[in-house]
Amino acid sequence: MTGMYGTRQWKRLRLAVLYEEAFVCGYCGERADRVDHVVPVRERPDLAYVRSNLKACCRTCNAKRAGARQKELVRIALEGRAPAVRRKW
């Protein structure tokens, strides 16, 4: 679903989120230049364009969140259990 980031729909939504949140990071308060998916697109592609799943953030916070999620997946894999799958009903 990473191809979505080049679409006109995503670009418009991204700018709308940044303007609505006054270009302020929702995590640390610094200047935001990115939009974060609170629930990652990889887990819930149906929430990719849902405004309530988006938050303005800075580059640092966006990278930290992505890194934290990756570490969680590695830890789960090492424990030998599957990550929780959120089902669409």
OpenMM code with the backbone's topology and positions (N, CA, C; nanometers):
from openmm import Vec3, app, unit

residues = "MET THR GLY MET TYR GLY THR ARG GLN TRP LYS ARG LEU ARG LEU ALA VAL LEU TYR GLU GLU ALA PHE VAL CYS GLY TYR CYS GLY GLU ARG ALA ASP ARG VAL ASP HIS VAL VAL PRO VAL ARG GLU ARG PRO ASP LEU ALA TYR VAL ARG SER ASN LEU LYS ALA CYS CYS ARG THR CYS ASN ALA LYS ARG ALA GLY ALA ARG GLN LYS GLU LEU VAL ARG ILE ALA LEU GLU GLY ARG ALA PRO ALA VAL ARG ARG LYS TRP".split()
positions = [
    Vec3(0.0824, -0.1211, 0.0000),
    Vec3(0.0000, 0.0000, 0.0000),
    Vec3(0.0858, 0.1261, 0.0000),
    Vec3(0.2167, 0.1106, -0.0105),
    Vec3(0.3029, 0.2281, -0.0094),
    Vec3(0.2860, 0.3144, -0.1332),
    Vec3(0.2274, 0.2602, -0.2407),
    Vec3(0.2014, 0.3385, -0.3597),
    Vec3(0.1000, 0.4498, -0.3365),
    Vec3(0.0288, 0.4423, -0.2267),
    Vec3(-0.0727, 0.5429, -0.1954),
    Vec3(-0.0117, 0.6801, -0.1694),
    Vec3(0.1149, 0.6852, -0.1257),
    Vec3(0.1762, 0.8123, -0.0901),
    Vec3(0.1984, 0.9050, -0.2091),
    Vec3(0.1947, 0.8530, -0.3293),
    Vec3(0.2101, 0.9366, -0.4478),
    Vec3(0.0790, 0.9822, -0.5092),
    Vec3(-0.0322, 0.9391, -0.4516),
    Vec3(-0.1619, 0.9728, -0.5103),
    Vec3(-0.2044, 1.1155, -0.4771),
    Vec3(-0.2868, 1.1696, -0.5630),
    Vec3(-0.3405, 1.3041, -0.5403),
    Vec3(-0.4239, 1.3076, -0.4121),
    Vec3(-0.4998, 1.2007, -0.3891),
    Vec3(-0.5843, 1.1935, -0.2687),
    Vec3(-0.4989, 1.2043, -0.1421),
    Vec3(-0.3861, 1.1301, -0.1370),
    Vec3(-0.3005, 1.1343, -0.0183),
    Vec3(-0.2365, 1.2718, -0.0020),
    Vec3(-0.1882, 1.3292, -0.1115),
    Vec3(-0.1222, 1.4595, -0.1032),
    Vec3(-0.2171, 1.5671, -0.0505),
    Vec3(-0.3414, 1.5629, -0.0959),
    Vec3(-0.4410, 1.6603, -0.0478),
    Vec3(-0.4725, 1.6381, 0.1004),
    Vec3(-0.4927, 1.5124, 0.1374),
    Vec3(-0.5246, 1.4794, 0.2762),
    Vec3(-0.4090, 1.5148, 0.3682),
    Vec3(-0.2864, 1.4866, 0.3253),
    Vec3(-0.1678, 1.5183, 0.4046),
    Vec3(-0.1600, 1.6691, 0.4327),
    Vec3(-0.1782, 1.7497, 0.3288),
    Vec3(-0.1740, 1.8946, 0.3485),
    Vec3(-0.2877, 1.9423, 0.4386),
    Vec3(-0.4061, 1.8832, 0.4231),
    Vec3(-0.5192, 1.9203, 0.5082),
    Vec3(-0.4878, 1.8915, 0.6552),
    Vec3(-0.4281, 1.7765, 0.6828),
    Vec3(-0.3929, 1.7405, 0.8206),
    Vec3(-0.2897, 1.8383, 0.8752),
    Vec3(-0.1870, 1.8663, 0.7985),
    Vec3(-0.0829, 1.9589, 0.8447),
    Vec3(-0.1403, 2.0979, 0.8735),
    Vec3(-0.2275, 2.1483, 0.7865),
    Vec3(-0.2888, 2.2792, 0.8098),
    Vec3(-0.3827, 2.2762, 0.9301),
    Vec3(-0.4644, 2.1715, 0.9406),
    Vec3(-0.5575, 2.1612, 1.0537),
    Vec3(-0.4832, 2.1586, 1.1867),
    Vec3(-0.3673, 2.0954, 1.1882),
    Vec3(-0.2912, 2.0835, 1.3117),
    Vec3(-0.1799, 2.1882, 1.3205),
    Vec3(-0.1895, 2.2901, 1.2357),
    Vec3(-0.1003, 2.4066, 1.2373),
    Vec3(0.0479, 2.3697, 1.2275),
    Vec3(0.0788, 2.2622, 1.1548),
    Vec3(0.2164, 2.2180, 1.1363),
    Vec3(0.2885, 2.1950, 1.2693),
    Vec3(0.2151, 2.1455, 1.3691),
    Vec3(0.2713, 2.1163, 1.5010),
    Vec3(0.2652, 1.9659, 1.5233),
    Vec3(0.3778, 1.9073, 1.5642),
    Vec3(0.3846, 1.7637, 1.5885),
    Vec3(0.2920, 1.7261, 1.7039),
    Vec3(0.2074, 1.6284, 1.6813),
    Vec3(0.1134, 1.5829, 1.7824),
    Vec3(0.1780, 1.5026, 1.8938),
    Vec3(0.3069, 1.4701, 1.8802),
    Vec3(0.3775, 1.3915, 1.9809),
    Vec3(0.4696, 1.4766, 2.0680),
    Vec3(0.5447, 1.5695, 2.0039),
    Vec3(0.6432, 1.6462, 2.0825),
    Vec3(0.6225, 1.7974, 2.0772),
    Vec3(0.5397, 1.8462, 1.9856),
    Vec3(0.5132, 1.9894, 1.9774),
    Vec3(0.6058, 2.0659, 1.8848),
    Vec3(0.7027, 1.9984, 1.8244),
    Vec3(0.7942, 2.0643, 1.7295),
    Vec3(0.7217, 2.0871, 1.5963),
    Vec3(0.7923, 2.1477, 1.5014),
    Vec3(0.7334, 2.1729, 1.3689),
    Vec3(0.7128, 2.0403, 1.2954),
    Vec3(0.5919, 2.0199, 1.2482),
    Vec3(0.5567, 1.8966, 1.1772),
    Vec3(0.5748, 1.9147, 1.0274),
    Vec3(0.6314, 1.8131, 0.9643),
    Vec3(0.6432, 1.8140, 0.8189),
    Vec3(0.5983, 1.6805, 0.7598),
    Vec3(0.5447, 1.5948, 0.8439),
    Vec3(0.4986, 1.4631, 0.8017),
    Vec3(0.3617, 1.4347, 0.8628),
    Vec3(0.2959, 1.3336, 0.8091),
    Vec3(0.1684, 1.2892, 0.8660),
    Vec3(0.1827, 1.1421, 0.8987),
    Vec3(0.1541, 1.1081, 1.0223),
    Vec3(0.1715, 0.9719, 1.0724),
    Vec3(0.0384, 0.8980, 1.0727),
    Vec3(0.0414, 0.7719, 1.0341),
    Vec3(-0.0749, 0.6847, 1.0503),
    Vec3(-0.0659, 0.6267, 1.1910),
    Vec3(-0.1593, 0.6600, 1.2771),
    Vec3(-0.1584, 0.6110, 1.4146),
    Vec3(-0.1599, 0.4584, 1.4138),
    Vec3(-0.2517, 0.4006, 1.3409),
    Vec3(-0.2522, 0.2565, 1.3159),
    Vec3(-0.1893, 0.2394, 1.1775),
    Vec3(-0.0745, 0.1714, 1.1686),
    Vec3(-0.0027, 0.1620, 1.0421),
    Vec3(-0.0863, 0.1048, 0.9273),
    Vec3(-0.0592, 0.1544, 0.8085),
    Vec3(-0.1292, 0.1094, 0.6880),
    Vec3(-0.1069, -0.0408, 0.6674),
    Vec3(0.0104, -0.0881, 0.7051),
    Vec3(0.0420, -0.2305, 0.6910),
    Vec3(-0.0570, -0.3162, 0.7698),
    Vec3(-0.0986, -0.2669, 0.8860),
    Vec3(-0.1922, -0.3415, 0.9701),
    Vec3(-0.3375, -0.3202, 0.9294),
    Vec3(-0.3703, -0.1985, 0.8909),
    Vec3(-0.5087, -0.1650, 0.8557),
    Vec3(-0.5128, -0.0787, 0.7311),
    Vec3(-0.4987, -0.1385, 0.6129),
    Vec3(-0.5020, -0.0593, 0.4895),
    Vec3(-0.6329, 0.0150, 0.4695),
    Vec3(-0.7403, -0.0328, 0.5316),
    Vec3(-0.8696, 0.0352, 0.5184),
    Vec3(-0.8709, 0.1706, 0.5887),
    Vec3(-0.7740, 0.1963, 0.6756),
    Vec3(-0.7672, 0.3237, 0.7482),
    Vec3(-0.6665, 0.4214, 0.6856),
    Vec3(-0.6156, 0.3887, 0.5693),
    Vec3(-0.5110, 0.4701, 0.5064),
    Vec3(-0.5538, 0.6151, 0.4851),
    Vec3(-0.6778, 0.6370, 0.4470),
    Vec3(-0.7265, 0.7721, 0.4176),
    Vec3(-0.8278, 0.8220, 0.5205),
    Vec3(-0.8341, 0.7603, 0.6362),
    Vec3(-0.9301, 0.7997, 0.7403),
    Vec3(-0.8653, 0.9073, 0.8274),
    Vec3(-0.9261, 1.0244, 0.8303),
    Vec3(-0.8687, 1.1396, 0.9005),
    Vec3(-0.8400, 1.1124, 1.0476),
    Vec3(-0.9262, 1.0393, 1.1150),
    Vec3(-0.9063, 1.0141, 1.2581),
    Vec3(-0.7862, 0.9232, 1.2848),
    Vec3(-0.7314, 0.8614, 1.1813),
    Vec3(-0.6136, 0.7768, 1.1977),
    Vec3(-0.4848, 0.8520, 1.1622),
    Vec3(-0.4941, 0.9803, 1.1365),
    Vec3(-0.3784, 1.0584, 1.0943),
    Vec3(-0.3430, 1.1654, 1.1957),
    Vec3(-0.2124, 1.1883, 1.2105),
    Vec3(-0.1653, 1.2888, 1.3051),
    Vec3(-0.0418, 1.3561, 1.2463),
    Vec3(-0.0364, 1.4884, 1.2539),
    Vec3(0.0817, 1.5614, 1.2088),
    Vec3(0.1975, 1.5266, 1.3009),
    Vec3(0.3158, 1.5100, 1.2434),
    Vec3(0.4318, 1.4805, 1.3272),
    Vec3(0.5599, 1.5286, 1.2601),
    Vec3(0.6646, 1.5371, 1.3405),
    Vec3(0.7950, 1.5777, 1.2883),
    Vec3(0.8696, 1.4538, 1.2384),
    Vec3(0.9763, 1.4750, 1.1697),
    Vec3(1.0557, 1.3650, 1.1134),
    Vec3(1.1076, 1.2731, 1.2242),
    Vec3(1.1536, 1.3305, 1.3339),
    Vec3(1.2104, 1.2512, 1.4434),
    Vec3(1.1065, 1.1589, 1.5057),
    Vec3(0.9903, 1.2121, 1.5373),
    Vec3(0.8854, 1.1295, 1.5989),
    Vec3(0.8352, 1.0231, 1.5027),
    Vec3(0.8262, 1.0574, 1.3756),
    Vec3(0.7813, 0.9604, 1.2760),
    Vec3(0.8797, 0.8435, 1.2676),
    Vec3(1.0086, 0.8736, 1.2702),
    Vec3(1.1111, 0.7689, 1.2636),
    Vec3(1.1110, 0.6852, 1.3915),
    Vec3(1.0937, 0.7500, 1.5067),
    Vec3(1.0901, 0.6756, 1.6333),
    Vec3(0.9729, 0.5794, 1.6369),
    Vec3(0.8564, 0.6249, 1.5912),
    Vec3(0.7384, 0.5375, 1.5916),
    Vec3(0.7576, 0.4194, 1.4972),
    Vec3(0.8157, 0.4439, 1.3811),
    Vec3(0.8392, 0.3350, 1.2857),
    Vec3(0.9409, 0.2365, 1.3425),
    Vec3(1.0458, 0.2871, 1.4055),
    Vec3(1.1477, 0.2016, 1.4661),
    Vec3(1.0931, 0.1213, 1.5827),
    Vec3(1.0081, 0.1822, 1.6638),
    Vec3(0.9491, 0.1124, 1.7782),
    Vec3(0.8601, -0.0010, 1.7316),
    Vec3(0.7833, 0.0220, 1.6265),
    Vec3(0.6950, -0.0819, 1.5730),
    Vec3(0.7779, -0.1971, 1.5169),
    Vec3(0.8885, -0.1654, 1.4494),
    Vec3(0.9747, -0.2693, 1.3936),
    Vec3(1.0358, -0.3534, 1.5057),
    Vec3(1.0798, -0.2892, 1.6132),
    Vec3(1.1371, -0.3623, 1.7267),
    Vec3(1.0330, -0.4543, 1.7903),
    Vec3(0.9094, -0.4067, 1.7990),
    Vec3(0.8023, -0.4886, 1.8552),
    Vec3(0.7798, -0.6135, 1.7703),
    Vec3(0.7798, -0.5983, 1.6383),
    Vec3(0.7604, -0.7132, 1.5497),
    Vec3(0.8750, -0.8129, 1.5617),
    Vec3(0.9977, -0.7641, 1.5763),
    Vec3(1.1130, -0.8532, 1.5931),
    Vec3(1.1010, -0.9278, 1.7253),
    Vec3(1.0634, -0.8582, 1.8321),
    Vec3(1.0484, -0.9214, 1.9630),
    Vec3(0.9421, -1.0305, 1.9576),
    Vec3(0.8317, -1.0017, 1.8936),
    Vec3(0.7235, -1.1001, 1.8810),
    Vec3(0.7718, -1.2217, 1.8033),
    Vec3(0.8466, -1.1975, 1.6957),
    Vec3(0.8973, -1.3084, 1.6144),
    Vec3(0.9940, -1.3948, 1.6948),
    Vec3(1.0781, -1.3320, 1.7755),
    Vec3(1.1738, -1.4075, 1.8563),
    Vec3(1.1047, -1.4894, 1.9651),
    Vec3(0.9924, -1.4405, 2.0119),
    Vec3(0.9163, -1.5141, 2.1128),
    Vec3(0.8403, -1.6305, 2.0507),
    Vec3(0.8320, -1.6324, 1.9202),
    Vec3(0.7671, -1.7424, 1.8511),
    Vec3(0.6163, -1.7334, 1.8460),
    Vec3(0.5618, -1.6155, 1.8629),
    Vec3(0.4168, -1.6023, 1.8514),
    Vec3(0.3849, -1.5004, 1.7425),
    Vec3(0.2705, -1.5151, 1.6874),
    Vec3(0.2284, -1.4275, 1.5790),
    Vec3(0.1735, -1.2972, 1.6356),
    Vec3(0.1966, -1.1852, 1.5667),
    Vec3(0.1382, -1.0587, 1.6126),
    Vec3(-0.0128, -1.0625, 1.6018),
    Vec3(-0.0768, -0.9849, 1.6852),
    Vec3(-0.2225, -0.9775, 1.6823),
    Vec3(-0.2680, -0.9224, 1.5480),
    Vec3(-0.3629, -0.9875, 1.4898),
    Vec3(-0.4170, -0.9436, 1.3615),
    Vec3(-0.5521, -0.8799, 1.3855),
    Vec3(-0.5664, -0.7598, 1.3387),
    Vec3(-0.6940, -0.6911, 1.3532),
    Vec3(-0.7795, -0.7275, 1.2336),
    Vec3(-0.8930, -0.7789, 1.2607),
    Vec3(-0.9801, -0.8262, 1.1539),
    Vec3(-1.0829, -0.7195, 1.1187),
    Vec3(-1.1173, -0.7163, 0.9902),
    Vec3(-1.2254, -0.6278, 0.9442),
    Vec3(-1.3533, -0.7097, 0.9468),
    Vec3(-1.4497, -0.6670, 1.0191),
    Vec3(-1.5764, -0.7419, 1.0278),
    Vec3(-1.6820, -0.6715, 0.9522),
] * unit.nanometer
topology = app.Topology()
chain = topology.addChain("A")
for resn in residues:
    res = topology.addResidue(resn, chain)
    for name in ("N", "CA", "C"):
        topology.addAtom(name, app.Element.getBySymbol(name[0]), res)
